[in-house]
Amino acid sequence: RKDAGINSIADLKGKRISVSTVGSLTDWVTRELSRQQGWGNDGIVITPLGTNEAQVAALRAKETDGLAVDPAGAFELEEKGVGKIMVRYETVAPVFINHVSYATNKLIAEHPEKIKEFLAAWFETVAWMKANKDDAVKLAAPIMHTSIEIGARDYDETMPTFSDTGKFEPAALKVLARSFVQMGALPSEPDMSKLYTEKFLPVMQK
């Protein structure tokens, strides 16, 4: 919030910041920022509020000092003069897995070809979007309920985070394994190799 007295990362200590849900990405990365600053797991007061709408309402009512939100939401708050961007979480977790495709064991067993077809279409779409910014933004902005200008800014922030191959980076998997313990989801870091597969990925053309 512009009037929350937060002018640097150091000013976030003890401030009330909303996130989507308990155990979510925004929850973990906000706590990770607190840990990196030496404030411990609860140096920033985390408030799970659900949807962006609920978080923005709390911000406007001055019930919270800030929120962890997607780039488009941040740009819109900035444009309206409601908030200012203080920290980009890519600096907190520069190596991370942000997008994952899931399939049930039942679907994997009964329709493996459908999974291959879906993933092939997914990566074809990502490639098209990366090569056609203007058209991609025109298609996405109405679905995102945002302006073309904000859609274009969001494109620049978000598209580089989409994998071209679907391969899981070992360093990113280590961060993810650590996050499960930090958030209390698991008592110890799991063997990540048992939790994902790359066998359905399309063969990429060089």
C-alpha contacts under 8 A as a table, 3 or more apart, distances in Angstrom:
res1	aa1	res2	aa2	distance
1	R	4	A	5.27
1	R	6	I	7.87
1	R	59	L	6.65
1	R	60	R	7.96
1	R	65	D	5.60
1	R	66	G	5.41
1	R	82	V	6.28
1	R	83	G	4.43
1	R	84	K	6.51
2	K	5	G	7.37
2	K	6	I	7.65
2	K	81	G	7.63
2	K	82	V	6.29
2	K	83	G	4.85
2	K	84	K	5.91
3	D	6	I	7.70
4	A	65	D	5.63
4	A	66	G	7.98
5	G	11	D	7.42
6	I	9	I	7.58
6	I	11	D	5.07
6	I	12	L	6.41
7	N	11	D	6.38
7	N	86	M	7.46
8	S	11	D	5.38
8	S	12	L	7.31
8	S	86	M	6.81
9	I	12	L	5.47
9	I	13	K	7.93
9	I	86	M	6.94
9	I	87	V	7.14
10	A	13	K	6.15
10	A	37	Q	7.88
11	D	15	K	7.72
12	L	15	K	5.24
12	L	44	I	6.51
13	K	34	S	7.62
13	K	39	W	7.38
13	K	43	G	5.62
13	K	44	I	5.34
14	G	43	G	5.68
14	G	44	I	4.93
14	G	45	V	5.89
15	K	44	I	5.59
15	K	45	V	5.74
15	K	64	T	7.91
15	K	65	D	6.18
15	K	66	G	7.99
16	R	44	I	6.43
16	R	45	V	4.54
16	R	46	I	6.04
16	R	47	T	6.71
16	R	64	T	5.20
16	R	65	D	5.30
16	R	66	G	6.74
17	I	44	I	6.97
17	I	45	V	6.04
17	I	46	I	5.32
17	I	47	T	5.97
17	I	64	T	5.92
17	I	65	D	5.80
17	I	66	G	4.75
17	I	67	L	4.96
17	I	68	A	7.04
18	S	46	I	5.80
18	S	47	T	4.40
18	S	48	P	5.53
18	S	49	L	6.26
18	S	55	Q	6.28
18	S	64	T	6.69
18	S	66	G	6.41
18	S	67	L	4.55
18	S	68	A	6.28
19	V	22	V	7.87
19	V	24	S	7.88
19	V	26	T	5.52
19	V	27	D	5.65
19	V	46	I	6.83
19	V	47	T	6.01
19	V	48	P	4.80
19	V	49	L	6.19
19	V	50	G	7.05
19	V	55	Q	7.50
19	V	67	L	6.11
19	V	68	A	5.43
19	V	69	V	7.47
20	S	24	S	6.71
20	S	26	T	6.56
20	S	27	D	7.20
20	S	48	P	5.31
20	S	49	L	5.52
20	S	50	G	4.24
20	S	51	T	6.09
20	S	52	N	7.43
20	S	55	Q	7.89
20	S	68	A	7.88
21	T	24	S	5.40
21	T	26	T	7.88
21	T	27	D	6.87
21	T	48	P	4.82
21	T	49	L	6.50
21	T	50	G	5.55
22	V	27	D	6.22
22	V	48	P	6.03
23	G	27	D	5.78
23	G	28	W	6.43
23	G	183	M	6.00
23	G	185	A	7.87
24	S	27	D	5.04
24	S	28	W	6.25
25	L	28	W	5.18
25	L	29	V	6.06
26	T	29	V	5.32
26	T	30	T	6.01
26	T	68	A	5.93
26	T	69	V	7.50
27	D	30	T	5.44
27	D	31	R	6.34
27	D	46	I	7.17
27	D	48	P	7.76
28	W	31	R	5.21
28	W	32	E	5.99
28	W	179	S	7.05
28	W	182	Q	7.96
28	W	183	M	6.77
29	V	32	E	4.74
29	V	33	L	6.17
29	V	89	Y	6.98
29	V	92	V	7.11
29	V	93	A	7.21
30	T	33	L	5.13
30	T	34	S	6.48
30	T	44	I	7.57
30	T	46	I	7.80
30	T	68	A	7.42
31	R	34	S	4.92
31	R	35	R	6.19
31	R	40	G	7.91
31	R	41	N	5.47
31	R	42	D	6.71
31	R	43	G	7.76
31	R	44	I	7.01
31	R	46	I	7.91
32	E	35	R	4.99
32	E	36	Q	6.08
32	E	41	N	7.34
32	E	92	V	7.12
33	L	36	Q	5.11
33	L	37	Q	6.28
33	L	92	V	6.00
34	S	37	Q	5.19
34	S	38	G	6.51
34	S	39	W	5.31
34	S	40	G	5.95
34	S	41	N	6.20
34	S	42	D	6.98
34	S	43	G	5.51
34	S	44	I	6.05
35	R	38	G	5.11
35	R	39	W	5.51
35	R	40	G	4.63
35	R	41	N	5.65
35	R	43	G	7.63
36	Q	39	W	7.48
36	Q	40	G	8.00
36	Q	92	V	7.99
37	Q	40	G	7.88
39	W	42	D	7.08
39	W	43	G	4.63
39	W	44	I	7.84
40	G	43	G	5.53
41	N	44	I	7.78
42	D	45	V	6.05
42	D	46	I	7.43
49	L	54	A	6.15
49	L	55	Q	5.87
50	G	54	A	6.48
50	G	55	Q	7.08
51	T	54	A	5.31
51	T	55	Q	6.40
52	N	55	Q	5.03
52	N	56	V	6.04
52	N	69	V	7.20
52	N	73	G	7.69
53	E	56	V	5.21
53	E	57	A	6.12
54	A	57	A	5.10
54	A	58	A	6.26
55	Q	58	A	5.18
55	Q	59	L	6.21
55	Q	67	L	6.69
56	V	59	L	4.93
56	V	60	R	6.13
56	V	67	L	7.78
57	A	60	R	5.17
57	A	61	A	6.16
58	A	61	A	5.05
58	A	62	K	6.13
58	A	63	E	5.11
58	A	64	T	5.85
59	L	62	K	5.02
59	L	63	E	5.97
59	L	64	T	5.11
59	L	65	D	6.38
59	L	66	G	6.33
59	L	67	L	7.52
60	R	63	E	7.65
60	R	82	V	7.48
61	A	64	T	7.76
62	K	65	D	6.58
64	T	67	L	7.60
66	G	83	G	7.91
69	V	73	G	6.07
69	V	74	A	6.18
70	D	73	G	5.42
70	D	74	A	6.30
71	P	74	A	5.03
71	P	75	F	6.07
71	P	154	D	5.79
71	P	157	E	7.07
71	P	158	T	7.79
72	A	75	F	5.11
72	A	76	E	6.20
72	A	146	T	7.83
72	A	150	I	6.23
72	A	151	G	6.89
72	A	153	R	7.51
72	A	154	D	5.31
73	G	76	E	5.20
73	G	77	L	6.34
74	A	77	L	5.24
74	A	78	E	6.13
74	A	83	G	7.70
74	A	84	K	7.69
74	A	85	I	6.73
75	F	78	E	5.02
75	F	79	E	6.02
75	F	150	I	6.53
75	F	153	R	7.93
76	E	79	E	5.00
76	E	80	K	6.19
76	E	150	I	7.03
77	L	80	K	5.20
77	L	81	G	6.22
77	L	82	V	5.17
77	L	83	G	5.24
77	L	84	K	7.28
78	E	81	G	5.15
78	E	82	V	6.06
78	E	83	G	5.06
78	E	84	K	5.27
78	E	85	I	7.13
79	E	82	V	7.72
80	K	83	G	7.77
81	G	84	K	7.60
85	I	88	R	7.61
87	V	91	T	7.76
88	R	91	T	5.91
88	R	92	V	7.43
89	Y	92	V	4.85
89	Y	93	A	6.19
89	Y	94	P	7.75
90	E	93	A	5.19
90	E	94	P	4.76
90	E	95	V	7.94
91	T	94	P	5.41
93	A	96	F	6.12
95	V	171	A	6.94
95	V	172	A	5.28
95	V	175	V	7.50
96	F	171	A	8.00
96	F	172	A	4.65
96	F	173	L	7.45
96	F	175	V	6.62
96	F	176	L	7.01
97	I	100	V	7.40
97	I	168	F	7.83
97	I	172	A	5.93
97	I	173	L	7.29
97	I	176	L	7.29
98	N	161	T	7.52
99	H	162	F	7.18
103	A	107	L	6.35
103	A	108	I	6.57
103	A	115	I	7.88
104	T	107	L	5.23
104	T	108	I	6.27
105	N	108	I	5.04
105	N	109	A	6.12
106	K	109	A	5.21
106	K	110	E	6.09
107	L	110	E	5.19
107	L	111	H	5.37
107	L	112	P	6.99
108	I	111	H	5.66
108	I	112	P	5.04
108	I	115	I	7.27
109	A	112	P	6.36
111	H	114	K	5.39
111	H	115	I	6.81
112	P	115	I	5.21
112	P	116	K	6.47
112	P	200	F	7.66
113	E	116	K	5.02
113	E	117	E	6.16
114	K	117	E	5.01
114	K	118	F	6.08
115	I	118	F	5.09
115	I	119	L	6.20
115	I	200	F	6.71
116	K	119	L	5.27
116	K	120	A	6.10
116	K	200	F	5.14
116	K	201	L	6.46
116	K	202	P	6.75
117	E	120	A	5.13
117	E	121	A	6.21
118	F	121	A	5.18
118	F	122	W	6.10
119	L	122	W	4.82
119	L	123	F	6.24
119	L	200	F	7.47
119	L	201	L	6.42
119	L	202	P	6.92
120	A	123	F	5.46
120	A	124	E	6.17
120	A	201	L	7.22
120	A	202	P	5.54
121	A	124	E	5.03
121	A	125	T	6.10
122	W	125	T	5.13
122	W	126	V	6.29
123	F	126	V	4.95
123	F	127	A	6.08
123	F	164	D	6.45
123	F	165	T	7.39
124	E	127	A	5.16
124	E	128	W	6.21
125	T	128	W	5.03
125	T	129	M	6.14
126	V	129	M	5.13
126	V	130	K	6.18
126	V	162	F	7.30
126	V	164	D	7.19
127	A	130	K	5.21
127	A	131	A	6.30
127	A	164	D	7.16
128	W	131	A	5.14
128	W	132	N	6.00
129	M	132	N	5.07
129	M	133	K	5.98
129	M	135	D	7.84
129	M	136	A	5.43
130	K	133	K	6.17
130	K	159	M	6.80
132	N	135	D	5.66
132	N	136	A	5.99
133	K	136	A	5.07
133	K	137	V	6.03
133	K	152	A	7.83
133	K	155	Y	7.55
134	D	137	V	5.28
134	D	138	K	6.26
134	D	152	A	7.82
135	D	138	K	5.10
135	D	139	L	6.29
136	A	139	L	5.23
136	A	140	A	6.10
137	V	140	A	5.04
137	V	141	A	5.70
137	V	148	I	6.62
137	V	151	G	5.77
137	V	152	A	5.93
137	V	155	Y	7.04
138	K	141	A	5.74
138	K	142	P	7.42
138	K	148	I	6.65
139	L	142	P	6.69
139	L	143	I	7.36
140	A	143	I	5.29
140	A	144	M	6.11
140	A	151	G	7.21
141	A	144	M	5.02
141	A	145	H	6.01
141	A	146	T	5.29
141	A	147	S	6.04
141	A	148	I	5.80
141	A	151	G	5.27
142	P	145	H	4.85
142	P	146	T	6.22
142	P	147	S	7.55
143	I	146	T	7.84
144	M	151	G	7.93
146	T	150	I	6.45
146	T	151	G	6.40
147	S	150	I	5.33
147	S	151	G	5.96
148	I	151	G	4.85
148	I	152	A	6.01
149	E	152	A	5.19
149	E	153	R	6.45
150	I	153	R	5.03
150	I	154	D	6.04
151	G	154	D	5.04
151	G	155	Y	6.06
152	A	155	Y	4.97
152	A	156	D	6.42
153	R	156	D	5.22
153	R	157	E	6.49
154	D	157	E	5.08
154	D	158	T	5.84
155	Y	158	T	5.18
155	Y	159	M	5.47
156	D	159	M	6.11
156	D	160	P	7.28
157	E	160	P	6.77
157	E	161	T	7.81
158	T	161	T	5.53
158	T	162	F	7.28
159	M	162	F	5.54
160	P	163	S	7.74
163	S	166	G	5.56
163	S	167	K	7.62
165	T	201	L	7.68
165	T	204	M	7.15
166	G	198	E	7.48
166	G	201	L	6.84
167	K	198	E	6.83
168	F	172	A	7.39
168	F	173	L	7.00
169	E	172	A	5.30
169	E	173	L	6.25
170	P	173	L	5.04
170	P	174	K	6.33
171	A	174	K	5.18
171	A	175	V	6.59
172	A	175	V	5.16
172	A	176	L	6.28
173	L	176	L	5.00
173	L	177	A	6.08
173	L	192	M	6.80
174	K	177	A	5.09
174	K	178	R	6.21
175	V	178	R	5.14
175	V	179	S	6.21
176	L	179	S	5.03
176	L	180	F	6.64
177	A	180	F	5.48
177	A	181	V	7.15
177	A	189	E	5.22
177	A	190	P	6.20
177	A	192	M	6.90
178	R	181	V	5.48
178	R	182	Q	6.34
178	R	189	E	5.95
179	S	182	Q	4.91
179	S	183	M	6.02
180	F	183	M	5.41
180	F	184	G	6.30
180	F	185	A	5.14
180	F	186	L	5.61
180	F	188	S	7.94
180	F	189	E	6.93
181	V	184	G	5.08
181	V	185	A	5.93
181	V	186	L	5.09
181	V	187	P	5.82
181	V	188	S	5.77
181	V	189	E	6.22
182	Q	185	A	7.71
183	M	186	L	7.91
184	G	187	P	6.82
186	L	189	E	7.00
186	L	190	P	7.86
191	D	194	K	5.94
191	D	195	L	7.41
192	M	195	L	5.21
192	M	196	Y	7.08
193	S	196	Y	6.14
193	S	197	T	7.74
194	K	197	T	7.89
197	T	200	F	7.46
198	E	201	L	5.60
